Amino acid sequence: MTSPLRKRAENAPSSDQRLLDCLCSAPDPVSKAQLAELAELDWNRVVASATKHGVRPLLYERLASVASAAGIPDTVLTLLRESFLVNGLRNVLLYQDLGDVLEGFQQESIPVIVLKGAHLAHLVYETIASRQMADIDLLVKPSDLPKAAARLIKLGYACEIGVRGIPAWHEMHPGLHHLPSFAKPAHPRIEIHWTIPHLRDPGEIADCWQRARPALIAGIETRVLSPEDLVVHICLHSRLHRFSQGLRPLWDLSQTIRHHQKEIDWGEVHSCARAWQAERCVHLGLWLAKKLMHAPVPESVLKRLQADDFDFDWAALAQEIVLAGEDVPSETNYAMRLAEVCLTWRRSRSYSDKLGILLREMFPSRSHMKQYLDQKHSLPLNPIRASTCHLTRAIDILGMCARAAKDWASEGRSSEWRRRLRWNSWLDETPS
């Protein structure tokens, strides 16, 4: 039985493939001729695909130089140009905020590593306008969390936990890797990380700090991850989101590899992936970047990282998930979420950890419930719903369990969510 996700990938490959052609192909006469064959309706579909994958500004940057030769309709080019300019202005303001924060941390003698989008847009992408960003991610040392939070509050940011409560909150959430977001009206959110996802050994994050490189971002001297750590971090972040964030993370990865192609130490990438127990997701991320984005990943590196039980069906599913973007059935997401919570519960070694997982799942943070009600029920979190939202969520979860059980009984192991759960289990296993 063909999965719903595979059906979507098969029914709408042309716009995604055209988008890939626009992003990855050199502007030679052949590609210009291919682009010139597209009608305005086709271009609208390509733009819709770019929106789904979060790369509309990037698409404009890639097409601007060949727009006239490729016969791109003015309406399409205008829409893309507006996205590029608006994103550029937004990012200029974002970097102004980042500069203020970095300067504040510098005054407090807080070492910091700039992560993800703010690093990539400034140092890896051709222009800061090409990379969309929703927030600013910064890595500080665990001992500096209270100082960093206090400085952000002094700069006008607010967080759901107070500075004095951070040490206790940190101890109660050993499985998390960042504090709740710091928000400021009309400004991008800031997330303060103390580790990288799935990194448990304090010595490993200490090694990241030793390998970190100096960089000048927003006019302030700071640090960024080494190229090798950056490659692994991008793949780990993709694993955290189950490769469901579309093509943008793969473009991040492929551009990182191209930017650092002459200096990257692939042996160090492999050592880092093995130490962080991330060999499978690093191999899968690099495989996808090479296949879809033509990233210059040596075959020897892929062979060295490939697990003995690597199944190309899993790789094909990963490609489907990437091309689907965030368009994943809600029932699949619910079932996956429940199964992952149960798996985390079983892996927890102490009763205190199990209790912490139970409390977090029963009583998520206010910001989580606000997002949940908005996405699931299109409702705001007002004072009345604040007292009933957890009951609403519990009823939703019970309904999901019932639907999952019915799905299991009717379709068995061929069901889409079961297939995804098996893939997730394989992805999270550590090769022996």
N, C-alpha and C positions, 0 to 999 in steps of 0.2 A: 504493500500500500504506500502510495506516495504521500509524504508528510505535507501538512499545510504550509510549512515554511519552504519546503522544496518547490511546492506548486507556485508560491509567490515568486520565488527566484526564477522559475522557468517561464512564468507568464509575463514578467516585466524585465527581461534582461537587456533590451535595447537601450533604454535610457541610462541604466547603470553602466552598460558597456561604453556608450557614447561619452558618458562622464569620465570614465577611466581613460578613454582615448584622449579626451581634452586635457586631462591632468598629466598624463604620462608620455604622450607622443611628442616627438620633436616637431616643430612647425615647418615640416618639409612640404614640397609640392603635393605629395601623395596624401598626407593628412589634411592639407588645405582642401584638396579636391573632395575628400570624404566628407569633411565638414560642410562644404558648399552644397552637398546633396540633401542636407537636412531642411525640411520645411519648418515654418514657424511653429506649427503644432509640436513637431519633434523637439525643437529648441525649448519650448515651454516645459516639456516633459524632462528634458535634461536639467533645466533650472529647478524643477520640482525635486528631482533626484539630488541635486547639489544641496538644496535646502534640507532634505531629509538627512544627509550625511554631514551637514554643518560645514560645507566648503564653498558656499556661494562667493565670498570675497576672493578666495583662492582661485576659483574658476575664472573670475574676471581677470585676475592677474595673468593667468595662463593664456587667455584668449585675446587680451587687449592688443598684442602686437600683430595678430593675424586676422583681426576682426573683418577688415575690408576684403582681404583676399578670400576669406572663408565664407563671405556672404552672410554673416550673422545679422539677423534683423535688428534694426535700430531699437525697437521696443525691448527686445531681449537684452541687448547690450546696455541700454539705459538702466534697466532694472538691476543688472549685475553691477554696473558702475555705482549706482546708489548704495548697494549693499557694501561695496568695497569702501566707499567714502565714509559711510556711517560707521562701519566697523573700525576704520582707521581713526576717526574722531573719538570713538568710544575707547579705543586702546591708548590713544594719547592721554586721555583723562585717567585711564587705569594706571599708566606708568607714572603719572604725576602722584597719584595716591601711593603707588609702590615706592617711589622715591622718598616721600614723607615717612613712610613706615620704616624703610631701610635706614634712613638718617636717624630716626628715633631709636632704632635698635642699636645703631652704631654709638649713639650717645650713652646708651645704657650698657655698652660693652657686651652685647648679645650677639654671638656668632650666628649667622643665618645662611642657609642655602636656598636659593630661588629654584622652585620646582616647576615642572610641566610647562603650561602654556606661556607664562611670563618669561621663562628661560628660552623656549623654542622660538617664540615670535621675535624676540630681540636678537638672538644669536644664530639661529638656524634658518629661519624663513628669510626670504628676500626682503620683505617689508613687514612692519608690524601690523599693517592693515590686512594682511592675508590670513592671519590666524585668529579665528573667533575664540574668545575667552569669556567664561561666565564668572570666574572668581580669581583670586590670587592665592597660590599655595606656597607656603614657606615652611622650611624645616629648621627647627631649633633643637637644642639639646634638652632632654627631659628636665634637667635641673633648672633650665631657663624658662620653663613654661609660665610660672607666675610672673616673672619680670616681663616677659613678652606680652602677656595678657594685660598687665597693668599699663604698659606703654600704649597698647591699642586703645584701651579705655580712656587714657589721657588724650588720645587723638580723636576722641568722639565716637569710637565704636562701642557696641553693646553686645553682650553675650549672655546666654541663659544661665550660666553659672558664674559665680563671683570669683575673684582672685583667690580668696582664702579657701574656697571649695575645690580648687583645681587639684591639689595633691590627692585628696580623697577620691575625687572623680577619676583621676588618672589610674589609681589603684583598682577602682571598681570596674574599669573598662580595659582590661589587659588585651582584649582582642581587637580593639580599635587602634587607629594610628593617627588621629587628629582630634583636636578639641572641637566642640560645637562651633559653628561659624560665628565670626564677628561681623556684625552688620552695622551699616551707617546709611541713613536715608540718602538715596540718589548716588550711592557709591557702590563699587563692586564688593562682594563679600570677601572676607579673608579667612583662610583656613590655616591654622597653625598645627603643623605635624611634628611629632617627636620621633617617628620612625617611618619606614617604608612598608607598605602592605605586605604581610606574610613574613616579615623579618621579626624573629623572636629573640635571637641571641644579641645582647647588647654589644658584643664584640664586633658583630657584622656591621652595625650602623656606625660604630666607631671607625671601622675601616673606610666607610664611605666618606666620613669627615676627613680622614687623612688623604684620600685620593681626590677630594674636591679641588676644583681649580678656581683661581681668582677670576673675576669678571667685573666689567663696568656695566651696570644696568641702571637705567634712569638717572645717570650721572653719579651714581654711588658705587663705591667699591664693595663688592660682595663676593659670594661664592656660588658656583654651580656644580652639578655632578660631573664626574669624569665621563668621557664619551662611552666607556664600557658600562659604567653604572647607569648611565642614561638609557642605553639600549635595553638593559634588563628591567629598569624601572618602568619604561613604556610598556613592555610586555607584561609585567606584573600588574600594571594598572588595567591593561586590557583583560587580563584574567579576572581581576576584581569585578569587572563589568561583563564578564563572560563574552567578550568580543562583540558586544551588542551596540557599540557606539558608532558603528558605521565605518566609513573610509578615512575619516580624519585621523584617528590614531595610527593607521597604517601609513598615512602620508607623513605624520610626525616621525615615525620610525624610519621610513625610507629616506626622508630628507636628513635625518640625523646621520644615517649611514653615509649618504653622499657627502655631507658637509665634512665629516671626519674620516673620509675614506682612506686618506693617506697616512693617518696616524692611529687609527683604531687597532687595538690589540685583540684579535679574536680569541687568542688563548686566554686572555684575561676575562673576556666575555663568558667563555665556557666555564672558567673557574668560578666566576661570580655566580653564574646561573646554578652551578652545582652546590655552592656554599649556601645559596639562598633557597635551595630546593625548588628551583624554578625552571628546570631544564625543559620540561614539556611545553610550558607556555612560551618560553623564549624560542624554542624550535618552531612552534606553531606560528608565532608572530613573525619570525624571520621568513618562514615558508610562505606565508600570506603576502608579506611585503615584496618578496621576490616574484611571486606568481602574478599578483594583481598590479603592483607598482613598479615592477622591474628593478627593484632595489639591488644594488651590486653586492649581494651576499654570496660569498664563495660556497660552492657545493660541498667542499670539504668541511666547512663549518656546520652546514645542515646535517651532513652524515654523522659528524661527531656528536651533535646534540640529539639526534633522533633516538628515541627510546626503542628498545627491542620489540615492544608490542605496539608500535605506531601503526595505526590503521588509517589508510587514506579515506575511508568512509568518514572518520572523525574530521579529517582535514576538509573534506567536502562539506560537512555540516558547518564547520567553522566559516567556510567561505559563504555559505547560505546566510548564516547569522550576520556576517559583516555586511553583505549586500542588502539584507533586510533592514539594516539600521536598527532603530529601536522598535520597529514594527513587529513585536513578538506577541502572540496571543496572551491575554491576561490570565487565562487558566493555566497556561504553561508557566508564567511568572509566579503565580500563586503556589503552584505545586512545587516548583523549584525552591521557592523561598522556605516553605515548610520543611522540605527535605533537608535543606542546608542547615536550618536551625537544629533539626534532630541530629544531624551529623556532628555539628559543633558540640551539642550536648553530650553525645557519646564519647567524643574525643577529650572532653574536659576531665581533668584528673582529680580535682578537688570539689568538695561539696560547695565551697564558697563560689567557685567559678560557675557551677551549675545553677546556684541560686541567682548569681548575677545575670546569667543568660535568661533565666525565667523572668526576673523582674524587668529586664530590658525589653523582652518580648511582650510582656503583659502591659507595661506602662512606658511606652516610648516617649521621647522628649516632645515638648510642645511644638517645636519646629517640625519634627517628623510628622506629628499628627496634623499640623496645618497643611503640610504638603500632601499628606495622605487624603484628607477630606477634599482638597482641591482637585487632585488627580482622579480619585475614585468616584466621588459623588458631586463634584463641581460645586462645593459648598464652602463658605468661609468659616473659620474657626472663631465663632463668637462666644461670649461668656456662657450661654446656655449649652452650646455644643461641647464646650470645654469639659463639662461635667458628664457628658454622655458619649464622647467620641471613642473612648476605650471600649465601651460596650458595643458600639457600632462596629468597631474593628473586629472584636471577638466574634460577632455574628457573621461578619464577612468571612472570617477565617473558617468558621464551622461550615458555612455554605461551600467554601472552596474545597474543604475536605470531602464533603458529600459529593460534589461534582467530580473530584479526582477519583473517588472510589467508583463512581458510575463509569467514568472514562476507562478505568482499569478493567472493570468487568466487561465492558463492551468491546474494547479494542486490544486489551492485553498489552503485551510488550511492544506492539507496533505503534502505540499511541505516541503523539508528538512529545508530550511532556515527559513520558518515560524515556524516550530516546534522548532528550536533552539531559535528563538526570544521569543517565549512564555516561553521557559525554562529559558532564561536569565531574562525575566521580573519577573518570579516567584522567581528566585534566589536573585534578588536585592530587592524584597519587604521586608519590615520589619514586622514580625508577630505582630498582634495586641494583 
